């Protein structure tokens, strides 16, 4: 009788732990909120040379260059 109680308690504990994985918090899309635009900068010393914090045109030029030359596999790969 005592072994049955232990087994039932253990089964209930396992079931409770298994059900805790089923709960998910709602994702409301509340990420980092900032009033400052991205091109305003973070104040870090580790910035790309040629980019000036607060200058939107230089920000867009740096993004375009990074996309074209750093993240484009067609321009990075060498033809053999």
N, C-alpha and C positions, 0 to 999 in steps of 0.2 A: 504494500500500500504506500509506503514512504517513497519507494522508487518511482511509482507512478506519479506522485505529487511532484517529485524532482523533475521528471521528464515533462510533465505538463507545464511547470514553471519555466523550464528551459525552452520549450516550444513557444510559449507565450512571449518570452524575451526575444527569441529569434524573430518571431513574427512582427513584434513591435519595432525592432531594428530594421527589418526589411521594409516596413511601411514608412519609416522616416525618410528613406531615399525617394519615395514617391512624391513628397511635397516639394513644390518649387515656388520660390518667391516670384511675384509678378514683376516683369521687366517693363518698367515704365519709360525707359529711354532717358532717364535723368542722368546724363553724363556730367562731365565737367562743364560748368557754366562760367563764362567769362564775358565781360562787357567789352574787353579789348579785342580788336581784330587780330587775326593770326600774324599779320605782317608787322605788328607792333613789337614783336620780339619778346624774349623771356628774361633778358638781362644777363644771360649766360655769356661767358667769354669764348665758348666753343661754337662759333658761328662760321659760316662759309665765307671765305675771303671775297670781297666784292659786294656783299649784301649789307645794306645799311638798315638798321632797325627803324621802323616807322615809314619806310619808303615803299609804297605799294608796287610801283613799277619794277623796282629791283627785286622785290619778293616774287612777283610773277615771272620775271626773267630767270631767277634761280630755280623756281619750280619747273619751268619749261626745259631748262638745261638739264636738270636732274632726271626728268622724265625721258628726255631724248637720249642722253648719253649714259646715264647710270642705271636706268631700269628698263631699257629697251634691249631685249635679248638679240634682236636682229642687228643692231649696231655694235653690240658688244662681241658677238661671235666673229671669228675670223674665217673667211672662206679658204678652204684648202683644196 
